[in-house]
Amino acid sequence: MRAFRFSLETVMRIRLLEERLARERLLTASRDLRRARDAADAVDASLRQLTQATAPTSIGHLQWVAAQADRLAEQRRVVRRVLAHARDAREVASHAYVAARRRADVLERLRAENLARWRDDWRREESTELDDLATIRHGTGAVIS
């Protein structure tokens, strides 16, 4: 079986993509939650308006109001379930985004530390080379071969 070796940059790109996808899911879940809240508010407003209607003038009007109230009550139950589901989905998406963001941050710190370590090593090697060159050029009794 062939083992895959990923560079830190490849893993970093993957983690950033995961973080971006998690952020998009969070935004989508937030939008769905907002829409569910708006729908719940609309149903509640309709129920309030129905109860504030003018005085009934006939049995037919009372039956119509009762039918509308039943329909709106059922709609309200459905909307409340959708709202609860949207809240749960947003919470799950929020936790997934936070976890993805933390993973990406850890890799970003590792990448920055590795880059700093590489720069330090490179400067140290360059300094050593310059010292060696200076020693060879100006050193006492140095033999150039």
Salt bridges, closest charged atoms under 4 A:
GLU9 OE2 - ARG111 NH1 3.79
GLU18 OE1 - ARG15 NH1 2.90
GLU18 OE1 - ARG103 NH2 3.76
GLU19 OE2 - ARG23 NH1 3.06
GLU19 OE2 - ARG101 NH1 3.35
GLU24 OE2 - ARG20 NE 3.60
ASP32 OD1 - ARG31 NH2 3.21
ASP44 OD1 - ARG76 NE 2.97
ASP44 OD2 - ARG80 NH2 2.63
GLU74 OE1 - ARG77 NH2 2.85
GLU91 OE2 - HIS95 NE2 3.57
ASP105 OD1 - ARG101 NH2 2.52
GLU108 OE2 - ARG111 NH2 2.88
ASP121 OD1 - ARG124 NH1 2.99
